Structures are given as structure tokens and as C-alpha cells.
Amino acid sequence: MKLKKLNYDFTICKVKFITDIDPTREIFFIGKTDEEISLVCKTEDTPLSALAREDGWRGFRIQGTLDFSLTGVLSKLSCILAERKIGIFVISTYNTDYILVKAENYDKAIEALNTAGYEIE
């Protein structure tokens, strides 16, 4: 399985209104529940009005389109990283999954995944 490095710094934050988010930005993820609106975006695109934020994330994308019948993809990746005490934040989209790790663990995550046989571009 191939992973692609995302060459951005990410921020995970909470916003009060959907309108606080600029939909013209290149990459972002929104989660809305009855309790909150969460946004994952490039750090430079974080809304000034964010209610709370956690900076310092880096990421990988699982390359290709994942069939919904596949099982265990995230489980395997998360176990490899958990063994190295690397916490993750996962985002799933229709096509694939994204794994974010804290920036200070990024190189350690790359090493762990390479050692486990994952190709990282």
C-alpha cells in the first residue's frame, strides 16, 4: 500500500459558524454535529474566529480509491503507529483515508511505516 506525504502543516479547530470557513481553500475537512463544528485545514487557512485550535499536525493520504468492502486498513496503520506511541487523527472521505500525526512524530511515523513495508511518496 502506498501513502502520500501531505506537505502542509495542519490545524484542527472548532468554529462557531460554517460561514467562518473559506470554501475556496485548497484542502479542508469539516465535521458538524449537534455539539460542534470541527475544521481541519492548513494552518495558514485557520479562521481567525476559531473558538479553539490545535496546531502542529502533519499528514499522509492513503493513495488510490479504497473500496468500501476493505477492512482493517486503518487498523493496521494505527497499530503500527501505536506501537511507537504515536497518536493519530484520522479523516475518512468517500475515496480514501487521511492520517495526521503531531509534527514532532512525523519522521518517526515515516520510519515506522517504511519499516512495516508501506511505500511513502
C-alpha positions in Angstrom: 0.0 0.0 0.0 1.2 3.5 -0.8 0.9 6.6 1.3 1.5 10.1 0.1 3.0 12.8 2.3 1.0 15.9 2.5 3.4 18.8 2.6 1.3 21.1 4.7 1.1 21.9 8.4 -2.4 21.3 9.6 -4.6 22.7 12.4 -7.6 21.1 14.0 -10.0 23.6 15.3 -13.6 24.4 16.3 -15.6 27.2 14.7 -18.9 28.7 15.7 -20.4 29.0 12.2 -19.9 27.2 8.9 -19.6 30.7 7.3 -16.3 31.1 9.3 -14.8 28.6 6.8 -13.5 29.8 3.4 -14.7 27.1 0.9 -12.3 28.3 -1.7 -9.2 26.9 0.1 -7.3 24.0 -1.4 -7.8 21.4 1.3 -10.0 21.3 4.4 -12.3 18.8 6.2 -15.5 19.8 8.1 -17.3 17.8 10.7 -20.6 19.1 12.0 -22.6 17.5 14.9 -25.3 18.7 17.3 -22.5 19.8 19.6 -19.8 21.4 17.4 -18.4 22.3 14.0 -14.8 21.0 13.6 -12.4 22.0 10.9 -9.1 20.5 9.8 -7.3 22.8 7.5 -3.8 24.1 6.5 -2.6 26.1 9.5 -2.3 29.2 7.3 -6.0 28.9 6.5 -7.3 28.7 10.1 -10.1 31.1 10.6 -9.2 34.0 13.0 -12.5 33.4 14.7 -11.7 29.8 15.7 -13.0 29.0 19.2 -10.3 26.5 19.9 -7.3 25.2 17.9 -4.6 22.5 18.0 -1.7 23.3 15.7 1.3 21.2 14.7 -0.1 18.3 12.7 1.3 16.7 9.6 -0.3 14.1 7.4 -0.4 11.2 4.9 -3.1 10.2 2.4 -3.7 6.5 1.5 -3.1 6.5 -2.3 -5.9 5.3 -4.6 -9.6 4.8 -4.0 -10.4 2.4 -1.2 -13.3 0.1 -1.8 -15.9 0.2 1.0 -15.6 -3.6 1.4 -11.9 -3.3 2.5 -11.4 -4.0 6.2 -8.5 -3.4 8.6 -6.7 -0.7 6.6 -6.8 1.9 9.3 -6.4 -0.8 12.0 -3.1 -1.9 10.6 -1.7 1.6 10.2 -2.9 2.7 13.6 -1.4 -0.4 15.3 2.0 0.3 13.7 2.0 3.9 15.0 0.5 3.0 18.4 3.4 0.5 18.9 5.7 3.6 18.6 3.5 5.6 20.9 2.4 7.9 18.0 -1.1 9.2 18.4 -3.2 9.8 15.2 -6.1 11.9 14.0 -8.0 10.2 11.1 -10.2 11.7 8.5 -12.1 9.5 6.1 -13.5 10.7 2.8 -15.5 8.9 0.1 -12.3 7.9 -1.8 -9.7 7.3 0.9 -8.4 8.0 4.4 -6.0 10.6 5.8 -3.8 10.1 8.8 -2.5 13.1 10.8 0.2 12.9 13.4 1.8 15.6 15.5 4.7 17.2 13.7 7.2 16.1 16.3 6.3 12.5 15.5 6.2 12.8 11.7 9.7 11.5 10.9 9.2 8.7 13.5 5.9 7.8 11.8 7.5 7.7 8.3 10.3 5.4 9.7 7.7 3.1 11.4 5.5 2.8 8.3 8.5 2.3 6.0 9.8 -0.5 8.3 6.4 -2.1 8.1 6.6 -2.2 4.3 4.5 0.8 3.4 5.8 2.9 0.4 5.7 6.6 1.2 5.9 9.1 -1.6 
